[in-house]
Structure formats: structure tokens, C-alpha cells
Amino acid sequence: MNLTITPQVKQLGINVCMAVIRDANISNKNTKLEKIKKEVIAKIQASDNQILKGYKELYGKIGIKATPPAEQLIALIKKNGRLPNINTVVDCYNLVSAETFLSIGAHDTAHIRGDIIFRITNGSEKYTPLGEDKPVKVSAGEYACMDDEKILCRMDIRQCDETKITKETKKFMIYVQGNKYTEIDYLKKTLERACELIKEICGGNYEI
């Protein structure tokens, strides 16, 4: 599976690192992970971080006002004292996202068609948001993570429903998306951190 970032997306300052994970044993919850989450969450502080600023600047360039995913996670930690429990893979990368301020996504490769491309939308793309069962229209001029037939993630704000990670997932891709304030080495280290945590909790193997 190849990853392409178009020149137009690169001009926005977006950079991406991707890995593929196989044979992970995904469950609803894991005692060891819950302990790690508590330890890490205790150290996370809400922050007007430069990386979070970079995502907001990205959204502003295309006329969208939104909160970066990592900032949303930090707000949940501040409000509830914990991260939401989805499943062990999603919980792992959400924890790393909150820890590093970076946007992280994962998609079940069984439902990906072709290669991965980050490109600017033209408004005709197929996109069914996570948790919904009907496609919605996207605006032209946004950036998106896509396969050959659909949007996998609209910007870094919301993933699609078709490729969500479930307990039945056997192989998935995971990526870290940065902005003009993130060095590529930081993205690579964050991706490795997420993959290692998933491997520790869920088993399996990964290839970056």
C-alpha cells in the first residue's frame, strides 16, 4: 500500500507518516492499557501548543473553524479525568495523540480500495462520516485522506465509517499527520510510539 501526498497538500504544510499493522488482537478494553492511560493522563496538561495552533491555521486556510482532535481529547481528559474507551487500538492511538498533540488515524485495510492519497477535494467525493450510514457532501477545497473510491478522513477532523477499527479488524493502516510546525522526525517517533503501544497491548507486527 503506497502513500502519496499531492503538491497542493504539501504546500499547506502537511506531512504524513504511515505504518501497516497485522494480526493485532483487538478487544473492548485491556487492564494493562487502562493502567498506562492513567499514568500518561496524569502528566498531560491542557496547552495552547504550537502544534495545535498549526492545525487551526490549516483549517483557517480553507475557511473552517474546528478544534484539532488532540485538543478535543485533552479537553475530555480535563473534564472527565479520563479518555473515552472505544477499543484497544483506538484507545492506544488516542492516548498517543493527546500526549504528542498530533492527529492520528487508523483504517481497516479490508475496506480500503487501492492506495492512500492526501489531496484537495473537488466536492464530488464519496464520504460517509464515522457513526453515520449515509454519505454526506464535502466542499471543494478541503484536504482529505482518500483511497481510490472514497474519503477515509475529512481533513484530520473525522474519519469515515466504512474503515473504522473493530474487533474483527485483522490488518490496518495507521498514520500520523503533522503541519508546518512539526518536524518529520517527530512524526516518525510518534508513529513508532503508537505502533509499539498497540503491539504491547494487542500483539501483532507492524511495518513502517
Steps between C-alpha positions, in 0.01 A plus 500: 500500500655827383459847650489813282473861612419734213704821453192709583466328838873529568474874435262521796784373720351153545733204550401140571659175620321165459539142623311175447418275796405133463358232731416727794252352747253782554270502802262741665725566796831394651605525865864574419401774256266658755792522743724658235224745410471615861877547529526700178184702553629615840788673317301659217434869534258708295711721282474769235771308321665613175411167334132551587531854365632354176189287449273799565696702246448217250125504559498877469664487158199317364241694697414242765489562874569177688678361802799270433438138607780503758357814658158332519656202676683725747174683572333166579784412733467833676122463530466130586843403627525226239495423131194338341520124454442390137718191454861416574642626168307827495572556870873447438531754222266747670727490802808567286313778321416676826857450617664643187232746373510328159206379291499121464262279304462130417301314235412135443680401177231242417280795402767713329503496121837565338765731642485792743512858379474834676352747254276803468130419458299607196160450668402180318661255743311225683513546878300330776600645839582267788182391677271583209349279229448748217755694294523875549626764260843650555608841383756556230834633621537289815781252548421133561657159546351282227517165326395438139128528572432705814617736770655312792535811714369849435801718574617361835165574660276196442560154359262305278276220623598230250859458620451536876705272725297220662571177686477322163779708345801286404717752317495877507698804403580770752632845422617814676427832331695811586507863392757771433607501864581126514834350400491171311712332768238588761232340284709186451568467872132551579396239244747253647374578850141429394597179320707375793217570746251318279742208468551491878126494568360317197792300364557480127775646283546828320690636204581869458 
